[in-house]
Amino acid sequence: GRITMFNKAAEEITGWLTEDMIGQEYQEIFGGEIPEKLSLNYTLITGQNIINKEKDIKTNQNKTVSIGFSTSYLTDEKGEIHGAVEIFRDLSGYKKLEEELIKQNTLAALGEMAATVAHEIRNPLGGINGFAKLLLKDLAGDENKSRLLNKIIQGVDSLNRIVSNLLAFTREFQPKMKIIKLSPILKYIKQNGEGEIENRKSNIRISLEIQEEELEIKGDKDVLIQALYNIILNSIDSVEKKGGNLIRIHVFKEKEENKNKQRWEYITKTPMSMRRQFYIIIEDDGTGIGDENKEKIFNPFFTTKENGTGLGLAIVKKILALHNGSIELTENQKLPGCAFLIKLPGLT
């Protein structure tokens, strides 16, 4: 039941070093809460192989990793048993994709229903708003009644904004793709963000660091601005709430592989799959996101804001997906609040 071999791939998946594992009891390291029939010792004791099963194991950092594995007896040419071997692979990436697919299917079904409901709500909202404004004209001389009526109009406007966001999230949308430079877009977003900060009379500063000014992307300029500016507005709210003073936008490109670029392009015409990605990190020194909420922030209608609709980041994720990109929470680089990592395909 002791470990006699532990290869490099096993080190990478588990975090354990070979020299620390040799001679250790398998059950002590990988037993834990694993069912007996999913243990290598089960094969060693019973002689029954385990083929293509899944289980969770703990790494040396006490993190859980999903693995796919098989076990088998080890015998010599005479058929004598010398031990048992377990071959396993990390399934974390597959599990993440599987969860994302389930979530997307659920959201698609909810989206269809929500879009129908939103259209039905919008019609009476328009009527309420129109009649309330007509009534407001008739009550122009009555300050108290006009004030109450304005509250109704504000409430209708708020509902209409939620419905509009919901329709934006659920509707099928085809971006108008053109080759555009990224640098002017980010400078425009920074400028607008600083305008918003000035309106709030805040002392927040936005820092923009671009590694390569000539970065280009094939995308829809207007909706990309909408997505990125939405994140900046969230950061402004978070930093303002905590009393911080900095939002950082950092843009950089994937390192180029060490190869003869000219020859490579001649042979392959640089297919999109081999082109370098670029990354945008937006981080701040705001309130951050609690561990209990990190898995929920891109879900529609999830919000921690008092007056939020919970659709902002869901729309951002959808826009970036339409550009063959992605967004995720990432580890902070320089600031202690919240950090988002945006990945987009470059053109070189």
TORBA-314421 format. One record per residue (C-alpha): residue in one letter; y, z, x; residue number from 1. Coordinates in Angstrom, 2 decimals. Each point is the difference from the previous one (the first is absolute). Example, Ala and Ser with C-alpha at 12.3 -4.5 7.8 and 13.67 -1.06 7.14 Angstrom:
<recs>
REC   resn         Y         Z         X   resi
REC      A     -4.50      7.80     12.30      1
REC      S      3.44     -0.66      1.37      2
</recs>
This chain:
<recs>
REC   resn         Y         Z         X   resi
REC      G      0.00      0.00      0.00      1
REC      R      2.31     -0.24      3.01      2
REC      I      2.29     -2.94      0.77      3
REC      T     -1.12     -2.00      3.05      4
REC      M      2.22     -3.09     -0.33      5
REC      F      3.49     -0.52     -1.39      6
REC      N      1.72     -3.35      0.55      7
REC      K      3.64     -1.09      0.29      8
REC      A      0.30     -1.09     -3.62      9
REC      A     -1.26      3.41     -1.14     10
REC      E      2.71      1.60      2.17     11
REC      E      2.71     -2.14     -1.61     12
REC      I     -1.12      0.74     -3.57     13
REC      T     -0.62      3.74      0.38     14
REC      G      2.44      0.97      2.75     15
REC      W     -2.76      1.82      1.87     16
REC      L     -0.60     -0.79      3.69     17
REC      T     -3.48     -0.97      1.20     18
REC      E     -0.11      2.72      2.68     19
REC      D      0.74      2.63     -2.65     20
REC      M     -2.66     -1.32     -2.39     21
REC      I     -3.06     -0.42      2.22     22
REC      G     -2.35      2.93     -0.57     23
REC      Q      1.76      1.19     -3.17     24
REC      E     -2.06      0.59     -3.14     25
REC      Y      0.56     -2.86     -2.46     26
REC      Q      0.02      2.39     -2.95     27
REC      E      2.72      2.14      1.57     28
REC      I      2.32     -2.97      0.52     29
REC      F     -0.76     -2.34     -2.91     30
REC      G     -1.94      2.22     -2.41     31
REC      G      2.62      1.98     -1.85     32
REC      E     -0.02     -0.83     -3.70     33
REC      I     -1.93     -3.26      0.42     34
REC      P     -3.04     -0.15     -2.32     35
REC      E     -3.31      0.39      1.85     36
REC      K     -1.18     -3.50     -0.97     37
REC      L      3.07     -1.55      1.67     38
REC      S     -0.61      1.74      3.33     39
REC      L     -1.55     -1.49      3.14     40
REC      N     -2.22      3.07      0.16     41
REC      Y     -1.54     -1.10     -3.30     42
REC      T     -1.32     -3.14      1.73     43
REC      L     -1.12      2.03      3.00     44
REC      I     -1.97      2.43     -2.17     45
REC      T     -1.38     -2.27     -2.74     46
REC      G     -0.28     -3.35      1.75     47
REC      Q      1.93     -1.71     -2.81     48
REC      N      2.74     -2.40      1.03     49
REC      I      3.35      0.00     -1.81     50
REC      I      1.41     -3.49     -0.57     51
REC      N      3.64     -0.87     -0.82     52
REC      K      1.15      3.27     -1.52     53
REC      E      3.45      1.60      0.00     54
REC      K      1.21      3.51      0.78     55
REC      D      3.06      1.93      1.18     56
REC      I      0.09      1.67      3.41     57
REC      K      2.57      2.21      1.72     58
REC      T      1.80     -1.08      3.17     59
REC      N      0.94      2.36      2.82     60
REC      Q      3.42      0.26     -1.72     61
REC      N     -1.80      1.21     -3.15     62
REC      K      0.97     -3.19     -1.84     63
REC      T     -2.44     -1.62     -2.40     64
REC      V     -1.21     -3.52      0.83     65
REC      S     -2.15     -2.14     -2.31     66
REC      I     -2.81     -1.77      1.87     67
REC      G     -2.74     -2.45     -0.85     68
REC      F     -3.19      0.82      1.88     69
REC      S     -3.70     -0.66      0.56     70
REC      T     -2.63      2.05      1.85     71
REC      S     -3.30     -0.84      1.63     72
REC      Y     -2.78      1.49      2.14     73
REC      L      0.08     -0.84      3.70     74
REC      T     -3.47     -0.83      1.29     75
REC      D     -1.44     -1.40      3.23     76
REC      E     -2.36     -2.98      0.36     77
REC      K     -2.94      2.27     -0.88     78
REC      G      1.65      1.12     -3.22     79
REC      E      0.63      3.54      1.22     80
REC      I      3.14      1.62     -1.45     81
REC      H      2.75      0.82      2.47     82
REC      G      2.75      0.90     -2.48     83
REC      A      2.18     -1.52     -2.68     84
REC      V      3.17     -2.07      0.11     85
REC      E      2.92     -0.27     -2.41     86
REC      I      2.27     -3.06     -0.04     87
REC      F      3.26      0.38     -1.91     88
REC      R      3.31     -1.74     -0.61     89
REC      D      3.39      1.16     -1.25     90
REC      L      0.55     -0.92     -3.68     91
REC      S      3.52      1.48     -0.29     92
REC      G      1.64     -3.43     -0.18     93
REC      Y     -2.45     -1.24     -2.62     94
REC      K      0.46      3.18     -2.06     95
REC      K      3.77     -0.37      0.11     96
REC      L     -0.25     -3.63     -1.18     97
REC      E     -2.45      1.00     -2.71     98
REC      E      2.33      2.72     -1.29     99
REC      E      2.94     -2.43      0.11    100
REC      L     -1.96     -2.61     -1.98    101
REC      I     -0.96      2.54     -2.70    102
REC      K      3.63      1.14     -0.18    103
REC      Q      1.28     -3.59     -0.26    104
REC      N     -2.44     -0.83     -2.80    105
REC      T      1.06      3.12     -1.89    106
REC      L      3.69     -0.76      0.51    107
REC      A     -0.49     -3.60     -1.14    108
REC      A     -1.52      1.20     -3.29    109
REC      L      2.73      2.61     -0.47    110
REC      G      2.63     -2.60      0.92    111
REC      E     -1.07     -2.36     -2.77    112
REC      M      0.20      2.79     -2.54    113
REC      A      3.31      1.31      1.37    114
REC      A      1.61     -3.45     -0.09    115
REC      T     -0.86     -0.40     -3.68    116
REC      V      1.35      3.47     -0.81    117
REC      A      3.17     -0.64      2.04    118
REC      H      0.79     -3.17     -1.96    119
REC      E     -0.51      1.86     -3.29    120
REC      I      2.32      2.81      1.14    121
REC      R      2.74     -2.30      1.25    122
REC      N      0.76     -1.55     -3.41    123
REC      P      0.82      3.25     -1.86    124
REC      L      1.85      1.28      3.09    125
REC      G      2.31     -3.01     -0.20    126
REC      G      0.66      0.75     -3.67    127
REC      I      0.73      3.69      0.65    128
REC      N      2.36     -0.88      2.83    129
REC      G      1.84     -2.66     -2.02    130
REC      F      0.49      2.13     -3.12    131
REC      A      1.01      3.05      2.07    132
REC      K      2.76     -2.01      1.70    133
REC      L      1.25     -1.29     -3.38    134
REC      L      0.06      3.55     -1.32    135
REC      L      1.85      1.11      3.13    136
REC      K      2.84     -2.39     -0.88    137
REC      D      0.24      1.49     -3.51    138
REC      L      0.13      3.53      1.46    139
REC      A      2.58     -0.79      2.67    140
REC      G      2.34      2.77     -1.25    141
REC      D     -2.67      2.73     -0.18    142
REC      E     -0.52      1.30      3.53    143
REC      N     -2.95      2.34     -0.75    144
REC      K     -2.02     -2.57     -1.94    145
REC      S      0.78     -2.71      2.57    146
REC      R     -1.26      2.28      2.77    147
REC      L     -3.32      0.53     -1.84    148
REC      L     -0.32     -3.72     -0.67    149
REC      N      0.57     -0.76      3.69    150
REC      K     -2.94      2.31      0.77    151
REC      I     -2.18     -2.15     -2.28    152
REC      I      1.17     -3.19      1.74    153
REC      Q     -0.69      1.53      3.44    154
REC      G     -3.50      1.00     -1.16    155
REC      V     -0.68     -3.53     -1.26    156
REC      D      1.24     -1.48      3.30    157
REC      S     -2.34      2.33      1.90    158
REC      L     -2.98     -1.05     -2.14    159
REC      N      0.94     -3.65      0.40    160
REC      R      0.09      0.42      3.78    161
REC      I     -3.51      1.51     -0.05    162
REC      V     -1.28     -2.85     -2.17    163
REC      S      1.63     -2.59      2.29    164
REC      N     -1.66      1.57      3.06    165
REC      L     -3.32      0.08     -1.81    166
REC      L      0.27     -3.70     -0.86    167
REC      A      0.98     -0.79      3.60    168
REC      F     -3.13      1.82      1.18    169
REC      T     -2.43     -1.60     -2.47    170
REC      R      1.23     -3.59     -0.26    171
REC      E     -1.51     -2.81      2.02    172
REC      F      2.46     -1.02      2.65    173
REC      Q      0.00     -2.85      2.52    174
REC      P      2.45      0.58      2.85    175
REC      K      2.08     -2.98      1.20    176
REC      M     -1.28     -0.18      3.54    177
REC      K      2.25     -1.34      2.77    178
REC      I      0.21      0.57      3.73    179
REC      I      2.62      2.74      0.41    180
REC      K      1.26      2.16      2.86    181
REC      L     -0.71      3.70     -0.37    182
REC      S      2.97      1.34      1.97    183
REC      P      2.77     -1.00     -2.52    184
REC      I     -2.04      1.48     -2.87    185
REC      L     -0.29      3.39      1.72    186
REC      K      3.67     -0.01      0.99    187
REC      Y      0.92     -0.74     -3.62    188
REC      I     -2.22      2.87     -1.22    189
REC      K      1.56      2.35      2.57    190
REC      Q      3.49     -1.01     -1.14    191
REC      N     -0.85      0.56     -3.68    192
REC      G     -1.63      3.33      0.82    193
REC      E      3.14      1.11      1.84    194
REC      G      2.04     -1.05     -3.03    195
REC      E     -2.17      2.21     -2.23    196
REC      I      0.35      2.90      2.47    197
REC      E      3.79     -0.43     -0.01    198
REC      N      0.07      0.08     -3.82    199
REC      R     -1.92      3.28      0.09    200
REC      K      2.46      1.35      2.62    201
REC      S     -2.93      0.90      2.24    202
REC      N     -0.19      0.13      3.81    203
REC      I     -3.40     -1.76      0.23    204
REC      R     -0.30     -2.62      2.75    205
REC      I     -2.32     -3.06     -0.02    206
REC      S     -1.34     -1.12      3.38    207
REC      L     -1.36     -3.57      0.37    208
REC      E     -2.08     -0.97      3.06    209
REC      I     -1.32     -3.58      0.17    210
REC      Q     -2.26     -0.92      2.91    211
REC      E      0.37     -3.76     -0.45    212
REC      E      3.07     -1.39     -1.80    213
REC      E     -1.62     -3.38     -0.71    214
REC      L     -2.99      1.30     -2.02    215
REC      E     -0.81     -2.36     -2.88    216
REC      I     -2.16      0.33     -3.09    217
REC      K     -0.98     -2.23     -2.87    218
REC      G      1.21      1.88     -3.04    219
REC      D      2.32      0.44     -2.95    220
REC      K      3.24      1.44      1.36    221
REC      D      1.21      1.55     -3.28    222
REC      V     -3.18      1.90     -0.90    223
REC      L     -0.50      1.16      3.61    224
REC      I      3.50      1.46     -0.10    225
REC      Q     -0.88      1.70     -3.30    226
REC      A     -3.15      1.54      1.49    227
REC      L      1.50      1.21      3.28    228
REC      Y      3.20      1.28     -1.62    229
REC      N     -2.08      2.00     -2.47    230
REC      I     -1.55      1.90      2.93    231
REC      I      3.46      0.61      1.53    232
REC      L      1.27      1.43     -3.31    233
REC      N     -3.01      2.35     -0.13    234
REC      S      0.78      1.11      3.56    235
REC      I      3.66      0.62     -0.86    236
REC      D     -1.06      2.19     -2.95    237
REC      S     -2.47      1.92      2.18    238
REC      V      2.39      0.51      2.94    239
REC      E      2.84      1.04     -2.33    240
REC      K     -2.25      2.51     -1.76    241
REC      K     -1.00      1.66      3.28    242
REC      G      3.45     -0.22      1.57    243
REC      G     -1.17     -2.27      2.84    244
REC      N      2.06     -2.77      1.54    245
REC      L     -2.14     -2.89      1.30    246
REC      I     -2.06     -2.97     -1.25    247
REC      R     -1.61     -2.16      2.70    248
REC      I     -1.16     -3.61     -0.41    249
REC      H     -2.07     -1.23      2.94    250
REC      V     -1.30     -3.60      0.16    251
REC      F     -2.47     -1.15      2.63    252
REC      K     -2.66     -2.65      0.50    253
REC      E     -3.66      0.22      0.86    254
REC      K     -0.59     -0.32      3.75    255
REC      E     -0.90     -3.53      1.03    256
REC      E     -3.48     -0.41      1.42    257
REC      N     -0.31     -0.89      3.65    258
REC      K     -0.87     -3.68     -0.33    259
REC      N      1.36     -3.44      0.76    260
REC      K      2.16     -0.30     -3.12    261
REC      Q      0.82     -3.70      0.37    262
REC      R     -3.66     -0.99      0.43    263
REC      W     -1.05      2.30     -2.84    264
REC      E      2.49     -1.60     -2.41    265
REC      Y     -1.09     -3.49      1.06    266
REC      I     -3.65      0.78     -0.74    267
REC      T      0.36      2.12     -3.15    268
REC      K      3.43     -0.96     -1.37    269
REC      T      0.45      3.79     -0.24    270
REC      P     -1.72      0.74     -3.32    271
REC      M      1.70      2.61     -2.16    272
REC      S     -2.86      2.45      0.55    273
REC      M      0.73      0.07      3.76    274
REC      R      3.78      0.29     -0.19    275
REC      R      1.60      3.27      0.95    276
REC      Q      0.89      2.44     -2.76    277
REC      F      3.28      1.81      0.04    278
REC      Y      0.66      3.52     -1.18    279
REC      I      2.88      1.81     -1.66    280
REC      I      0.04      3.78      0.17    281
REC      I      2.45      1.77     -2.30    282
REC      E      0.17      3.73      0.63    283
REC      D      2.43      2.81     -0.78    284
REC      D      0.65      3.68      0.53    285
REC      G     -0.23      0.76     -3.71    286
REC      T     -2.33      2.19     -2.06    287
REC      G     -3.17     -1.99      0.83    288
REC      I     -3.04     -0.40     -2.27    289
REC      G     -2.48      2.83     -0.59    290
REC      D     -3.65     -0.55      0.92    291
REC      E     -0.99      0.34     -3.66    292
REC      N      2.19     -3.01     -0.92    293
REC      K     -0.71     -2.41      2.86    294
REC      E     -2.81     -1.80     -1.85    295
REC      K      2.08     -0.35     -3.18    296
REC      I      3.40     -1.32      1.08    297
REC      F     -0.81     -3.69     -0.65    298
REC      N     -1.50      0.72     -3.43    299
REC      P      2.11     -1.19     -2.97    300
REC      F      1.91      2.79     -1.76    301
REC      F     -0.64      2.55      2.75    302
REC      T      3.29      1.56      1.07    303
REC      T      1.34      3.27      1.37    304
REC      K      3.58     -0.86     -0.96    305
REC      E      1.52      1.65     -3.03    306
REC      N      1.33     -3.31     -1.39    307
REC      G     -2.44     -2.38      1.71    308
REC      T     -2.17     -2.54     -1.82    309
REC      G     -2.78     -0.05      2.60    310
REC      L     -0.01     -3.81      0.18    311
REC      G      2.14     -0.60      3.10    312
REC      L     -2.67      0.24      2.70    313
REC      A     -2.60     -1.67     -2.23    314
REC      I      2.32     -3.04     -0.25    315
REC      V      0.65      0.12      3.76    316
REC      K     -3.73     -0.11      0.70    317
REC      K     -0.46     -2.93     -2.38    318
REC      I      2.85     -2.00      1.58    319
REC      L     -1.38      0.53      3.52    320
REC      A     -3.52     -0.95     -1.12    321
REC      L      1.42     -3.29     -1.32    322
REC      H      1.27     -0.60      3.55    323
REC      N     -3.46      0.73      1.49    324
REC      G      1.39      3.29      1.24    325
REC      S     -0.62      3.68     -0.63    326
REC      I      1.68      3.39     -0.05    327
REC      E     -1.45      3.41      0.80    328
REC      L      1.07      3.49      0.95    329
REC      T     -0.24      0.40      3.75    330
REC      E      0.47      2.65      2.66    331
REC      N      3.61      0.74      0.80    332
REC      Q      1.27     -1.35      3.31    333
REC      K      3.33      1.75      0.52    334
REC      L      1.06      1.65     -3.27    335
REC      P     -1.70      2.86     -1.89    336
REC      G      0.29     -1.20     -3.61    337
REC      C     -1.82     -2.99     -1.46    338
REC      A     -1.10     -3.19      1.80    339
REC      F     -1.14     -3.31     -1.51    340
REC      L     -1.71     -2.76      1.96    341
REC      I      0.48     -3.54     -1.33    342
REC      K     -2.13     -2.83      1.41    343
REC      L      0.95     -3.65     -0.47    344
REC      P     -1.43     -3.20      1.54    345
REC      G      2.26     -1.69      2.54    346
REC      L      0.30     -3.72      0.63    347
REC      T     -0.67     -0.03      3.77    348
</recs>
